[in-house]
Structures are given as C-alpha cells and as structure tokens.
Amino acid sequence: MRSRGSPLLALVCLATALDLSRAEPPARIALGGRPGFYAVKQWKRDWPGCEFEDGVKHGRVSLTEHDGGRWLRVAYQVGQIGPEKNGAGWRYPFGQHDAAELSYSMRFSPDFEWVKGGKLPGLAGGPENVAGGHPATGANGFSARLMWRAGGRGEAYVYHVHQPTKYGESFPFPEDFRFPTDAPMQVRLRVTMNAPGKRDGTLRVWIAERLMVERTDMEWRTTDRFGVDSLYFETFYGGGERDWALTRAGWTEFGAFEVRPE
C-alpha cells in the first residue's frame, strides 16, 4: 500500500480547508448533489481542502437517501484490498486543535462479509499520513481509526508514539460486542492530545453510546507543533494480504458526520 501525503500535507490542506476552529455548535458535513453517482466535483464541494482521494474517481462511492438523511455508500471490490483498489479514502482537514470528537452514523450491508477485517473512519493529525506501515515518530503525526474484524468484532486501530509494530496497535472492543448488519448505528470517537513529554493523551470510542475503548495514557506526539486536525475518512478491506479480500460484493453507508473541535 502506498504512503500518501507529504511533510507539507498540513500546510497545503489547512490553507484551503473550511476553518472549523471557531465553530461553537458541532460542525456538520453536508452531503450535496443528487442521489446516485458521487462525482469528484461534488466530493470537492463537500470535503474541501483534501490532498488526495481514493475511490471517488473510480466510481466506488454513491449518494443515497433514506431514514431521513443522506448517506455515502462505499462499495468494496471482490478480491481486492487497500483503499486504492477497494473502498475509498481521504483526509479532510479542519484546523489544528488539542482535542476533537468525531461522530457519524454507519450501516453494514445485509449480507456483509467480515473476512479478516477492514478499516473505518477516524481522526488524525500531523504533517504526514501516519498509516499503512508508516509509523508514528512523535513528530510526524498520528492516526486513530476503527476496524471491523472477523465475525463482526471491532477495535480502535491506532498509530502512536509507543506503537508496538510498524503497523500500529489495536485496542479491541469488549468481547461480547458484534457489529450488526443492515442496521444503522452511531459512532463517536474522541482524541485529546498529550502534553509533549507526557503520556496523558486520551482516546475514547463509543458505539451506540456504549463505551468501547478508553485510554488515558496515550502519547500522540513529542512536540506541540501539531494537534488533531483531520477527519480521516477511510474504509477498505485489509490488511496487506489477499486473504483479507472479500469474495462477494458488499458495501457500507456513512452519514451525519459531525466534528467537535476544541
């Protein structure tokens, strides 16, 4: 999987992004256009300031309307892994903050095939894209996404200073939890940055208002030159090996995105 972005990512994106730093109420991302094919032109209107995207120009993202709202439906390709060939991904900047909370609704297709797992949206920060085997150093950034796993289990999938491998660290959801299929659910993910030199950052994840992950010992950074600054929309099957790929077509839907920066 390619490593997207560059050390200038934050400067390039933040200069043109919608400034949410002054937002008093939650900043909701409005999905525009007509239901059907989600064109790159419309994506740029809805998600300004992103440096890259995977999946939109390939036709893997569409807009649907139901349950009183608009949803992005992301299709996964049989036999493929990674956001370049399976699913979709982009990093949407909203300005540097010491803390931010992301919430969104999502739904797995009725016959969703879990296989070994895949990625779901979360938060990120820093001048580089810290994901895909590009480890966090404390100066280059962090990422905190979610994953589904075999059998519908879930976890927070995190790149941070003390990650045990180059591919980050997993914080599993409670053993009795399983993601439902064909049913909408609300996701909330909150990141608070640490003071440089201390392990006092936090990560909390809720699904349908149930607390799934709570960490109060995170070291996201070793410098105060970056904070949490992006909604990291990314969803795909993988893993880096072909045995992560699905064998029949499937999709997920995402909507009601809100960002609460502090």
HUNOR-V398628 format. One record per residue. N is the residue number from 1. RES is the residue in one small letter. NEAR is the number of other C-alpha atoms within 8 Angstrom. Layout:
BEGIN
<<N & RES & NEAR> <N & RES & NEAR>>
END
This chain:
BEGIN
<<1 & m & 6> <2 & r & 4> <3 & s & 8> <4 & r & 6> <5 & g & 10> <6 & s & 8> <7 & p & 8> <8 & l & 9> <9 & l & 11> <10 & a & 11> <11 & l & 8> <12 & v & 10> <13 & c & 12> <14 & l & 12> <15 & a & 7> <16 & t & 8> <17 & a & 13> <18 & l & 9> <19 & d & 7> <20 & l & 9> <21 & s & 10> <22 & r & 5> <23 & a & 9> <24 & e & 4> <25 & p & 5> <26 & p & 8> <27 & a & 9> <28 & r & 8> <29 & i & 9> <30 & a & 6> <31 & l & 7> <32 & g & 7> <33 & g & 7> <34 & r & 5> <35 & p & 9> <36 & g & 7> <37 & f & 8> <38 & y & 13> <39 & a & 9> <40 & v & 8> <41 & k & 6> <42 & q & 10> <43 & w & 11> <44 & k & 10> <45 & r & 8> <46 & d & 10> <47 & w & 9> <48 & p & 11> <49 & g & 14> <50 & c & 13> <51 & e & 10> <52 & f & 8> <53 & e & 10> <54 & d & 12> <55 & g & 15> <56 & v & 13> <57 & k & 8> <58 & h & 6> <59 & g & 10> <60 & r & 12> <61 & v & 14> <62 & s & 12> <63 & l & 14> <64 & t & 10> <65 & e & 9> <66 & h & 7> <67 & d & 4> <68 & g & 5> <69 & g & 8> <70 & r & 11> <71 & w & 13> <72 & l & 11> <73 & r & 12> <74 & v & 13> <75 & a & 12> <76 & y & 14> <77 & q & 12> <78 & v & 9> <79 & g & 8> <80 & q & 12> <81 & i & 15> <82 & g & 13> <83 & p & 14> <84 & e & 9> <85 & k & 9> <86 & n & 14> <87 & g & 19> <88 & a & 17> <89 & g & 12> <90 & w & 12> <91 & r & 13> <92 & y & 13> <93 & p & 14> <94 & f & 13> <95 & g & 12> <96 & q & 10> <97 & h & 11> <98 & d & 9> <99 & a & 12> <100 & a & 13> <101 & e & 11> <102 & l & 14> <103 & s & 12> <104 & y & 12> <105 & s & 12> <106 & m & 12> <107 & r & 12> <108 & f & 13> <109 & s & 11> <110 & p & 6> <111 & d & 7> <112 & f & 9> <113 & e & 8> <114 & w & 11> <115 & v & 10> <116 & k & 9> <117 & g & 13> <118 & g & 12> <119 & k & 13> <120 & l & 12> <121 & p & 11> <122 & g & 14> <123 & l & 15> <124 & a & 13> <125 & g & 14> <126 & g & 14> <127 & p & 13> <128 & e & 13> <129 & n & 13> <130 & v & 13> <131 & a & 12> <132 & g & 8> <133 & g & 8> <134 & h & 10> <135 & p & 13> <136 & a & 13> <137 & t & 9> <138 & g & 13> <139 & a & 9> <140 & n & 11> <141 & g & 18> <142 & f & 17> <143 & s & 15> <144 & a & 11> <145 & r & 13> <146 & l & 12> <147 & m & 12> <148 & w & 14> <149 & r & 13> <150 & a & 9> <151 & g & 7> <152 & g & 10> <153 & r & 12> <154 & g & 13> <155 & e & 13> <156 & a & 14> <157 & y & 12> <158 & v & 13> <159 & y & 15> <160 & h & 18> <161 & v & 10> <162 & h & 5> <163 & q & 13> <164 & p & 6> <165 & t & 7> <166 & k & 8> <167 & y & 11> <168 & g & 14> <169 & e & 11> <170 & s & 8> <171 & f & 9> <172 & p & 9> <173 & f & 11> <174 & p & 6> <175 & e & 6> <176 & d & 4> <177 & f & 8> <178 & r & 8> <179 & f & 8> <180 & p & 7> <181 & t & 10> <182 & d & 9> <183 & a & 7> <184 & p & 8> <185 & m & 9> <186 & q & 11> <187 & v & 13> <188 & r & 12> <189 & l & 13> <190 & r & 12> <191 & v & 13> <192 & t & 11> <193 & m & 14> <194 & n & 13> <195 & a & 11> <196 & p & 9> <197 & g & 6> <198 & k & 8> <199 & r & 10> <200 & d & 11> <201 & g & 15> <202 & t & 14> <203 & l & 13> <204 & r & 12> <205 & v & 13> <206 & w & 12> <207 & i & 11> <208 & a & 7> <209 & e & 8> <210 & r & 6> <211 & l & 9> <212 & m & 10> <213 & v & 13> <214 & e & 9> <215 & r & 8> <216 & t & 9> <217 & d & 8> <218 & m & 12> <219 & e & 16> <220 & w & 12> <221 & r & 17> <222 & t & 10> <223 & t & 9> <224 & d & 8> <225 & r & 4> <226 & f & 12> <227 & g & 12> <228 & v & 17> <229 & d & 14> <230 & s & 12> <231 & l & 14> <232 & y & 14> <233 & f & 12> <234 & e & 14> <235 & t & 13> <236 & f & 14> <237 & y & 17> <238 & g & 13> <239 & g & 9> <240 & g & 8> <241 & e & 8> <242 & r & 8> <243 & d & 5> <244 & w & 13> <245 & a & 13> <246 & l & 14> <247 & t & 7> <248 & r & 7> <249 & a & 9> <250 & g & 11> <251 & w & 11> <252 & t & 11> <253 & e & 12> <254 & f & 12> <255 & g & 11> <256 & a & 12> <257 & f & 12> <258 & e & 11> <259 & v & 12> <260 & r & 11> <261 & p & 10> <262 & e & 7>>
END
